[in-house]
Amino acid sequence: MIYHDVLCPFCACLCDDIVVEVEDGRIVKVDNACDLGTHKFMSDEKLRSPMRRERGVWREVGMEEAISRTVEILLDADRPLLYGWSSTHVEAQGLGIRIAEVIGGVIDSTTSICHGPSILAIQEVGHPGSTLGQIKNRADLVVYWGCNPIEAHPRHLSRYTTYADGFFLNKAFRERKLIVADTRRTQSARIADEFLLVKHDADYAILGAIRAIVRGQTDMIPPSVGGVPKQQLLRVAEMCKKAKYGVFFFGMGLTQTAGKYKNVRNAIELVIELNRHTKFTLTPMRGHFNVYGFNEVCTWMTGYPYAVDYSRGLAFYNPGETTAVDILARGECDACLVVASDPAAHMPKKAVAHLSTIPVVQIDPQINLTSAFCELLIPVATTGIDAEGSAYRMDGVPLRMKAVLKNVHPTDTDVLGEIYRRIRGAKGCG
């Protein structure tokens, strides 16, 4: 069986032109995907059955025991944390939020350690965004700031920017200009028309200088800002002003360096200023394939995009207090449900150290670093491979992901739905 127009469940590009060949219940060939996407489709390193650790020894258990123990852990906890969510479908994310509400827990996604600052900046000054389709068809100037799409989002340039021919650009590679700003000369920087070699933590100053130039205040700019010569800043500002349609993409090099959300706010205000001269938009380079989806679902259901605390009986949101890393680092959390994530591989040492001392249940198709100190491992189907569901692309466009393999494991929705049903029963919610 050959499946066409399959969505790739790796990154937030959500490439929708993948061709998957299935034979004898296994994926034997993948076309059009990048190496990262192909590896995810072809990987068979999956957990076969639920595992429970008792006195340091792992043993296989049935799904019934695994779900019962999970419910017990969540109900016994005074401050449970539900974390992850960015690599599963929105239907499962909605169930996670409902569970957090019923048990009075905290629910947070990987957003809080990647593009959380982007959302804080957008809440302050808005989001002059657009779809990737508009960018592909119209943009003649592309800026990548603090990101390296060739390695992190390998098909981004060929599908949406530099190498993608659009309705108004028949020879995109020759008609488009590319600006890259980063602290090192990456693969993406090597193909740029202008590369800004930024000193570490100097993003805010450089963006501010370009804003000043765009506003006509050139005389106040010193000979060099953040390691970038004034003449280069002048060239970049002029390129942006002369573009017919420009787009500013940014990654964690902007969100996780000094300035955090203020860096992003400065970038947004630069884009707003450029719109006095031409058409310019801005898009965060989101990572996991449905990290944007969690922010959407969480906002619909709670009024807030991530880091929502239900311990008061209603939704409370205060990044820095209700975010997962902060709760763990302060030692507040006494149980954790990890869904579609690997916090041990990405969180600070202090947060991981506390996570290793409390009961942790992991719902994930595969074993990862976090699995090493979990009490329970519950295997599930992989969204976009053997489970279907909805996801949001990095530009906020919702897409439906199909299953290409027969489901041998329950989906995230199946497991979380049963956990939710039992918790409601135990709480007397009907």
C-alpha positions as CSV (number, residue, x, y, z in Angstrom):
1,M,0.0,0.0,0.0
2,I,1.3,3.4,-0.9
3,Y,0.0,6.5,0.9
4,H,0.3,9.9,-0.7
5,D,0.1,13.4,0.9
6,V,1.0,12.1,4.3
7,L,1.9,14.7,7.0
8,C,5.3,14.4,8.6
9,P,5.1,14.1,12.4
10,F,8.5,15.5,13.1
11,C,8.7,19.3,13.1
12,A,6.3,22.2,12.9
13,C,6.8,22.5,9.2
14,L,4.2,19.6,9.0
15,C,5.3,18.8,5.4
16,D,2.2,17.4,3.7
17,D,3.7,15.9,0.6
18,I,5.2,12.7,2.1
19,V,4.8,9.4,0.3
20,V,4.9,6.3,2.5
21,E,5.0,2.7,1.3
22,V,3.8,0.1,3.7
23,E,4.4,-3.7,3.3
24,D,3.4,-6.4,5.7
25,G,2.5,-3.9,8.4
26,R,5.8,-2.1,8.2
27,I,6.9,1.1,6.6
28,V,9.5,0.1,4.0
29,K,10.0,3.4,2.1
30,V,9.5,7.1,2.7
31,D,9.8,9.7,-0.1
32,N,10.0,13.5,0.1
33,A,10.7,13.6,3.8
34,C,14.0,15.0,5.3
35,D,16.4,12.7,7.1
36,L,14.8,13.6,10.5
37,G,11.3,12.9,9.3
38,T,12.4,9.7,7.5
39,H,14.0,8.4,10.7
40,K,10.8,9.0,12.7
41,F,8.7,7.2,10.1
42,M,11.1,4.2,9.8
43,S,12.0,3.8,13.5
44,D,10.7,0.6,15.1
45,E,12.4,1.2,18.5
46,K,9.0,1.2,20.3
47,L,8.0,0.0,23.7
48,R,5.9,-3.1,23.3
49,S,3.9,-3.1,26.6
50,P,3.4,-1.0,29.8
51,M,6.3,-1.3,32.3
52,R,6.3,-0.7,36.0
53,R,9.3,-0.2,38.2
54,E,9.1,-1.6,41.8
55,R,12.1,-1.6,44.1
56,G,14.3,-0.8,41.2
57,V,13.2,-3.7,39.1
58,W,11.1,-3.3,35.8
59,R,8.3,-5.7,35.0
60,E,5.7,-5.8,32.3
61,V,2.1,-5.0,33.4
62,G,-1.2,-4.9,31.7
63,M,-2.8,-1.6,30.5
64,E,-5.5,-2.0,33.2
65,E,-2.9,-1.9,36.0
66,A,-0.9,0.9,34.3
67,I,-4.0,3.1,34.1
68,S,-5.2,2.3,37.6
69,R,-1.8,3.1,39.1
70,T,-1.6,6.4,37.1
71,V,-5.0,7.5,38.4
72,E,-3.9,6.6,41.9
73,I,-0.7,8.7,41.6
74,L,-2.5,11.7,40.2
75,L,-5.3,11.6,42.9
76,D,-2.8,11.1,45.7
77,A,-0.7,14.1,44.7
78,D,-1.1,17.5,46.3
79,R,0.5,19.4,43.4
80,P,0.6,17.2,40.3
81,L,2.3,18.4,37.1
82,L,1.2,17.4,33.6
83,Y,4.0,18.2,31.2
84,G,4.9,17.8,27.5
85,W,2.1,17.6,24.9
86,S,3.9,19.0,21.9
87,S,4.2,15.8,20.0
88,T,0.7,14.5,20.2
89,H,-2.6,15.5,18.6
90,V,-4.9,18.3,19.8
91,E,-7.6,15.9,20.9
92,A,-5.2,14.4,23.5
93,Q,-4.1,17.9,24.5
94,G,-7.7,18.8,25.3
95,L,-8.1,15.7,27.5
96,G,-4.9,16.6,29.4
97,I,-6.3,20.1,30.2
98,R,-9.5,18.5,31.5
99,I,-7.5,16.1,33.7
100,A,-5.5,19.0,35.1
101,E,-8.7,20.9,35.9
102,V,-10.4,18.0,37.7
103,I,-7.3,17.1,39.9
104,G,-6.3,20.8,40.5
105,G,-3.0,20.3,38.9
106,V,-0.6,22.3,36.7
107,I,-0.4,21.7,32.9
108,D,2.5,23.0,30.9
109,S,4.0,22.3,27.5
110,T,7.5,22.4,26.1
111,T,6.6,26.0,25.0
112,S,7.8,27.3,28.4
113,I,11.4,26.3,27.6
114,C,11.5,27.3,24.0
115,H,9.0,29.9,22.5
116,G,7.3,30.9,25.7
117,P,9.0,34.3,25.5
118,S,7.6,34.7,21.9
119,I,4.1,34.4,23.3
120,L,4.8,36.9,26.1
121,A,6.0,39.4,23.5
122,I,3.0,38.7,21.3
123,Q,0.7,39.3,24.2
124,E,2.3,42.7,24.7
125,V,2.5,44.1,21.1
126,G,0.6,41.7,18.8
127,H,1.6,39.3,16.1
128,P,2.0,40.7,12.5
129,G,2.0,37.1,11.1
130,S,0.9,35.3,7.9
131,T,0.6,31.8,6.6
132,L,3.6,30.0,5.1
133,G,1.6,29.8,1.8
134,Q,1.5,33.6,1.6
135,I,5.3,33.7,2.3
136,K,6.0,31.1,-0.3
137,N,4.0,32.9,-3.0
138,R,5.0,36.5,-2.2
139,A,8.1,37.0,-0.1
140,D,11.2,38.3,-1.9
141,L,13.2,38.9,1.3
142,V,13.6,36.3,4.1
143,V,15.3,36.9,7.4
144,Y,16.3,34.0,9.7
145,W,17.4,35.3,13.1
146,G,18.7,33.0,15.8
147,C,17.8,29.8,14.0
148,N,19.4,27.3,11.6
149,P,16.6,25.9,9.4
150,I,18.9,23.8,7.2
151,E,19.7,21.6,10.2
152,A,16.6,22.1,12.5
153,H,13.8,22.4,9.8
154,P,15.5,20.9,6.8
155,R,12.7,21.4,4.3
156,H,11.7,24.9,5.4
157,L,13.8,26.6,2.7
158,S,12.7,24.3,-0.1
159,R,9.0,24.3,0.7
160,Y,8.3,27.9,1.9
161,T,11.2,30.3,1.3
162,T,14.6,30.4,-0.5
163,Y,14.2,27.5,-2.9
164,A,10.4,27.4,-3.2
165,D,8.9,28.9,-6.4
166,G,5.7,30.9,-5.7
167,F,2.8,32.4,-7.6
168,F,4.6,35.7,-7.9
169,L,8.2,34.4,-7.9
170,N,8.9,32.0,-10.7
171,K,12.7,31.9,-10.1
172,A,12.6,32.2,-6.3
173,F,16.3,31.4,-5.7
174,R,17.4,34.3,-7.9
175,E,14.6,36.7,-7.0
176,R,14.7,36.3,-3.2
177,K,17.3,37.8,-0.9
178,L,18.3,35.9,2.3
179,I,19.5,37.5,5.5
180,V,20.8,35.3,8.4
181,A,21.7,36.6,11.9
182,D,23.4,34.2,14.3
183,T,26.3,33.9,16.8
184,R,28.1,31.4,14.5
185,R,28.4,30.7,10.8
186,T,25.9,27.9,10.4
187,Q,24.9,26.0,7.3
188,S,22.1,28.4,6.7
189,A,24.5,31.4,7.1
190,R,26.7,30.1,4.3
191,I,24.0,30.6,1.6
192,A,22.9,34.0,2.9
193,D,23.2,37.3,0.9
194,E,23.9,39.0,4.2
195,F,25.2,37.3,7.3
196,L,25.2,39.2,10.6
197,L,27.7,37.7,13.0
198,V,26.0,38.6,16.3
199,K,27.9,38.7,19.6
200,H,26.3,36.6,22.2
201,D,23.4,38.3,24.0
202,A,23.6,41.4,21.6
203,D,20.4,40.6,19.7
204,Y,18.4,43.3,21.4
205,A,20.9,46.0,20.7
206,I,21.2,45.1,17.0
207,L,17.5,44.9,16.4
208,G,17.2,48.3,18.2
209,A,19.8,49.8,15.9
210,I,18.1,48.5,12.7
211,R,14.8,50.0,14.0
212,A,16.5,53.3,14.5
213,I,17.9,53.3,11.0
214,V,14.5,52.4,9.6
215,R,13.1,55.4,11.5
216,G,15.7,57.6,9.9
217,Q,17.8,58.1,13.0
218,T,21.1,56.9,11.4
219,D,23.3,59.5,13.1
220,M,22.8,58.0,16.5
221,I,24.2,54.6,15.5
222,P,27.8,53.9,16.6
223,P,30.4,52.4,14.3
224,S,29.6,48.9,15.5
225,V,26.7,47.4,17.4
226,G,26.9,43.9,18.9
227,G,29.8,43.0,16.7
228,V,28.0,44.1,13.5
229,P,29.5,47.1,11.6
230,K,27.3,50.1,11.0
231,Q,27.6,49.8,7.2
232,Q,26.2,46.3,7.3
233,L,23.3,47.4,9.5
234,L,22.6,50.2,6.9
235,R,22.6,47.6,4.1
236,V,20.3,45.3,6.0
237,A,17.9,48.1,6.8
238,E,17.8,49.2,3.2
239,M,17.2,45.7,1.9
240,C,14.3,45.3,4.3
241,K,12.7,48.7,3.3
242,K,13.1,47.9,-0.4
243,A,11.5,44.5,-0.2
244,K,8.1,44.0,-1.8
245,Y,7.2,41.5,0.9
246,G,9.6,40.5,3.7
247,V,9.3,37.9,6.4
248,F,11.2,37.6,9.7
249,F,11.7,34.1,11.1
250,F,13.3,33.7,14.5
251,G,14.3,30.8,16.7
252,M,15.5,30.0,20.2
253,G,18.6,32.1,19.6
254,L,16.4,35.0,20.1
255,T,14.0,33.6,22.8
256,Q,16.5,32.0,25.1
257,T,19.3,34.6,25.2
258,A,19.6,37.7,27.4
259,G,16.5,39.8,26.9
260,K,14.2,36.8,26.3
261,Y,10.8,38.1,25.4
262,K,12.1,41.7,25.1
263,N,14.2,40.5,22.2
264,V,11.1,39.2,20.5
265,R,9.2,42.3,21.3
266,N,11.9,44.4,19.6
267,A,11.8,42.1,16.6
268,I,8.0,42.6,16.4
269,E,8.3,46.3,16.7
270,L,10.9,46.3,13.9
271,V,8.5,44.5,11.7
272,I,5.7,47.0,12.6
273,E,8.1,49.8,11.7
274,L,9.0,48.2,8.4
275,N,5.3,48.0,7.5
276,R,5.4,51.8,7.2
277,H,7.6,51.2,4.2
278,T,6.5,47.9,2.7
279,K,4.8,44.6,3.7
280,F,6.6,42.6,6.4
281,T,5.5,39.7,8.6
282,L,7.0,37.6,11.4
283,T,6.8,33.9,12.3
284,P,8.4,32.0,15.1
285,M,10.3,28.8,14.0
286,R,8.4,26.4,16.3
287,G,9.9,23.0,17.0
288,H,7.7,20.0,17.7
289,F,5.1,19.2,15.1
290,N,2.2,20.3,17.4
291,V,3.7,22.6,19.9
292,Y,1.6,25.4,18.4
293,G,-1.5,23.2,18.7
294,F,-1.2,23.0,22.5
295,N,-1.1,26.8,22.7
296,E,-4.2,27.0,20.6
297,V,-6.1,24.4,22.6
298,C,-5.0,25.7,25.9
299,T,-6.1,29.2,25.0
300,W,-9.6,28.0,23.9
301,M,-10.1,26.0,27.1
302,T,-8.4,28.1,29.8
303,G,-7.9,31.6,28.3
304,Y,-4.1,31.1,28.6
305,P,-1.6,29.6,26.2
306,Y,0.5,27.4,28.6
307,A,1.6,27.0,32.2
308,V,-1.9,26.9,33.6
309,D,-2.4,26.2,37.3
310,Y,-5.7,24.8,38.5
311,S,-4.8,24.5,42.2
312,R,-7.1,27.4,43.1
313,G,-10.1,25.8,41.4
314,L,-9.8,28.1,38.4
315,A,-7.2,28.7,35.7
316,F,-4.3,30.8,36.9
317,Y,-1.3,31.8,34.6
318,N,1.9,33.4,35.7
319,P,5.0,32.3,33.7
320,G,8.0,32.1,36.1
321,E,5.7,30.8,38.8
322,T,3.4,28.3,37.1
323,T,5.9,27.0,34.5
324,A,7.2,23.5,34.7
325,V,10.9,24.2,35.2
326,D,10.1,26.7,38.1
327,I,7.7,24.3,39.8
328,L,10.2,21.5,39.7
329,A,13.2,23.6,40.6
330,R,11.4,24.9,43.7
331,G,10.5,21.3,44.7
332,E,6.8,21.9,44.7
333,C,5.7,19.1,42.4
334,D,5.0,15.7,44.1
335,A,3.9,13.8,41.0
336,C,4.3,14.2,37.2
337,L,2.5,12.9,34.1
338,V,4.8,13.3,31.1
339,V,3.1,13.0,27.7
340,A,5.0,13.0,24.4
341,S,8.1,14.7,25.8
342,D,11.5,14.1,27.3
343,P,12.1,16.7,30.1
344,A,15.2,15.0,31.4
345,A,17.0,15.7,28.1
346,H,16.1,19.4,28.1
347,M,15.4,20.8,31.5
348,P,18.0,22.3,33.9
349,K,19.8,20.0,36.3
350,K,17.9,21.3,39.4
351,A,14.5,20.6,37.8
352,V,15.5,17.1,36.6
353,A,17.0,16.3,40.0
354,H,13.6,16.9,41.7
355,L,11.8,15.0,38.9
356,S,13.8,12.0,39.7
357,T,12.6,11.9,43.3
358,I,8.8,11.9,42.7
359,P,6.4,9.4,41.0
360,V,6.6,9.9,37.3
361,V,4.3,8.3,34.6
362,Q,5.4,8.6,31.0
363,I,3.0,8.2,28.1
364,D,5.1,7.9,25.0
365,P,5.7,5.5,22.1
366,Q,9.4,5.2,22.8
367,I,11.9,5.0,25.7
368,N,14.0,8.2,26.3
369,L,16.1,9.7,29.0
370,T,13.1,10.5,31.2
371,S,12.2,6.8,31.2
372,A,15.2,6.0,33.4
373,F,13.5,7.3,36.6
374,C,9.8,6.8,35.8
375,E,7.6,4.5,37.8
376,L,5.3,3.7,34.9
377,L,5.9,3.6,31.1
378,I,2.8,3.5,29.0
379,P,3.3,2.9,25.2
380,V,1.0,4.5,22.8
381,A,0.6,4.9,19.0
382,T,2.5,7.6,17.2
383,T,0.4,10.5,15.8
384,G,0.8,10.6,12.1
385,I,2.1,7.0,11.8
386,D,-0.3,4.6,13.5
387,A,-2.7,7.2,15.0
388,E,-4.6,10.0,13.4
389,G,-5.4,13.4,14.8
390,S,-5.2,17.2,14.3
391,A,-2.1,19.4,14.5
392,Y,-1.2,23.0,14.0
393,R,1.6,24.0,11.7
394,M,4.0,26.7,12.9
395,D,2.0,29.4,11.2
396,G,-1.2,28.4,13.0
397,V,-2.8,26.5,10.1
398,P,-4.7,23.3,11.4
399,L,-4.1,20.1,9.5
400,R,-5.4,16.6,9.8
401,M,-2.8,13.8,10.3
402,K,-3.6,10.4,8.9
403,A,-2.5,6.9,10.1
404,V,-0.6,4.7,7.7
405,L,-0.1,1.7,9.9
406,K,-2.7,-0.4,11.7
407,N,-2.9,0.6,15.4
408,V,-1.4,-2.0,17.7
409,H,-1.3,0.3,20.7
410,P,-4.0,2.5,22.2
411,T,-3.7,6.2,21.1
412,D,-2.9,9.0,23.5
413,T,-6.6,9.9,23.4
414,D,-7.6,6.3,24.4
415,V,-5.3,6.3,27.4
416,L,-6.0,9.8,28.6
417,G,-9.7,9.4,28.0
418,E,-9.8,6.4,30.3
419,I,-7.7,8.2,32.9
420,Y,-10.0,11.2,32.7
421,R,-13.1,9.0,33.0
422,R,-11.8,7.2,36.1
423,I,-10.6,10.4,37.8
424,R,-14.0,12.0,37.3
425,G,-15.6,8.9,38.8
426,A,-13.3,9.0,41.8
427,K,-14.1,12.7,42.3
428,G,-17.8,12.1,42.0
429,C,-18.1,14.2,38.9
430,G,-20.3,11.6,37.1
